[in-house]
Amino acid sequence: MTYAELVELLKEHGVHFAPGLTDAEFAEIEGFYDIRLPKALREFYSVGLPVFSDPPEPPPTLRWDWFPRWNDFSEESVAVIRRQMEWPLTGILDDVKNGCWMKAWGERPANMEERLEVCRATFAERSPKLIPVYVRSYIPQMDAEDDPPVISVYGLDTLYYGDNLADYLHRRFVEHSHEVSKPDVIIPFWHNIITGGSDNFKTK
């Protein structure tokens, strides 16, 4: 299925679109946010830019609940996208504050501020940039991958939600499925969180 066909299918399932992005807009967006959109996301956005979806999704009350409007550089829109981009680390830090710790991060410091600093440093070193697709679903920026998996991020409670972008969009908006995906591609940092199981965590 092409992205043009997928956009038409998504429209039938309540997703509303603005016109697709131009090459000039892609360049401006990537420069402004210091990101590189994966090829799959660029192809999708070049056909149409999703802006919101009808029920059964809850009606949006804040811009946080919508798709990122990448070509809207208003203060409100930029703040929403920045908040979405910061959310993966924010969620993990909140879990650390609540006593969680990944064994892969090494020995857990006794001091909370030191724990948070180790977490920030590990995240900065190992995690690829995560680009928001919809609410708390993200596609990673991975130089070797044109169409990487999509993950749903809620701190350490994170899961694979699509083998790739098209798979995610179909699951989320056509099937309304919450079935966990099992892609072949491994996302650094996040793969251990997603697949590690309870033995990979320390609490309290």
N, C-alpha and C positions, 0 to 999 in steps of 0.2 A: 504494500500500500504506500503510495506517495504521500508526502506531507500535504499536498493540495487535497487529496482524497480524505486524509485524516482530518483536516480542518473542516471539511464539509460534514463529516461524520460527527465531529464534536459539536458543530452548530446544531445538528439534529438532537443532540443530547444536552442542550441548554447552555453551551459555552458561547459567549459573545466576543466578537473580534473587532479590533480596529485594523486599519490598513497595515500591510506588512512593512517592515523596516527596510530602509535603503542602505546602501553601502556607506554613505556618509553618516547616517545615524549609527550604524554599527561602530564605526570608527570613533565617533563622539562618545558613545556609551562606554566602550572599552577603555578609552583614555580617561574618562571622568572617574570611573570606578576602579581603574587599574586591574582589569580582568581580561581574560580571553575567552570568549564564548565558544564552547565546543561546536564543531561543524554541524552536528545534528540540530543544535539549538538555533544556530544561525539559519539553517535551511527552514526550520519550522517558523521562526519569526519573520523570515522574508515572505512567507505566504500570508501570514496574518498574526497580529499581536493580540493574544487573549487578554481580556480585561475583567470579566467576571462570569460566574456561572449561575444558572437558575437553581431553585430547589430541585432535588433533595439536599443540596448543599445549603447550610444556613445563609440567609440573606446577609450580605456584608453590612456591618455597622461602622467599621473603621477600615482604612486602606490596608491595614495589616491582613485583612481577610481576603484580599483580592490577589490577582496575579500582579507581579511587579510591572509597573508602567515605565518601561525603561527609557522611553523617549520623552517623558515628562520630567523636566528638570526644575519643577516648582519646589519650594521648600518642603511642602508636605510630602510630595512623592519621594524626594531624595531621602527624607528622614525615615520613611517607611522602608525603603530598600536598604538603607544603611542598617536599620534595626534588624531586618531579616538576615543580612549578611553577618551581623554580630551574634545572632541567636545561637548558632551551634556551640561557640565557645561559652557564651553566657549560660546555656543550659548545663554544660559540663561543670562549670564552676559552681553552679547552684547545687549540683549533686555532690561535689566534693565538700562543700560547706555542710551538707547534710550527712557527711560521714562516709561517702563512697570513695573508692580508690581502685584504679586498675593496676594489677600486679606488673603489667608491662611497663609501667612508668617508673619502676624501681621501688626502693624502700620508701615508705610513706613518712615524711617528716612529722615530728611531733607538733610543731607549730603550724597553725592554720594558714598564716600568711605565707609561710614557706611552701606549704602544699599548693596553694593557689599559684605561686610563682613557678613551681615545677610544672604544674598543669599548663600554664600559659606558654612556657618555653617549649614543652613537649609538643603542644598543639602547633605552635609556630614552626617548629622544625619538621614535623612529620605529616601534618594534615595538608592536603591540597586545598586550594581555595574552593569554597562551596558557593555555587551560584543559585540563588533562589529561583524556583520554577513556579511554585504555588504554595502559599502559606509556609509550612515547615518542610516542604519537600525540596530537595536540592540535587543539582547535577555537579559533579566535581570537574574542576579544570585540570585535566591530565594531558600533558603534551603528546603522549603516545596514543591517546584514545580520541577518536572523532565522535564516538557515540557511547560514552560511559554509562554505567548504571545510575539510577536515581535512588536516593535514600530519603527516608522520612526521619527527621532528626528531632529528638526530644531528650537532650542530654545523653546520658548513658543508655537510655531506652530508645535505641535507634535501630532501624531495620532497612533492608533492601526493599524498595517498593517498585522496582521496574528493572528488567534486564537492560533496557536502554530507554531513550526518551519516548519513542512511539509506544513501547510496551507499557510504560508508566501512564501515559495519557489515556490509553485504552482502558487500563485497569481502573484508573481513578474516575474517569468521567463517562465511560461507556458501560463498563461492567459494575462500577461502584463496589469493587472488590477490595478487601483488605488482606488478601492472601499475600504471604511473604514471598518475595522473589529470591531466586538463587542463581545470580549471574555468574558467568565464568571469570569476569574481570574483577580483580581485587582492588579496592580503594584503600590506599595507605592510611594508617591510623584508625580509620573507621571500621575496617574489616575485623580487627580484633575485638572491638566493642560489640559489633553485631553478632559475631559467631563464637565469642569466647565462652559464653555460658557462665553460670554462677561461680565456677572454680576460678575464673579470671578476675574476680572482684574481691576486694576487702571492704568490709563495712565497719563503721565506728572505730 
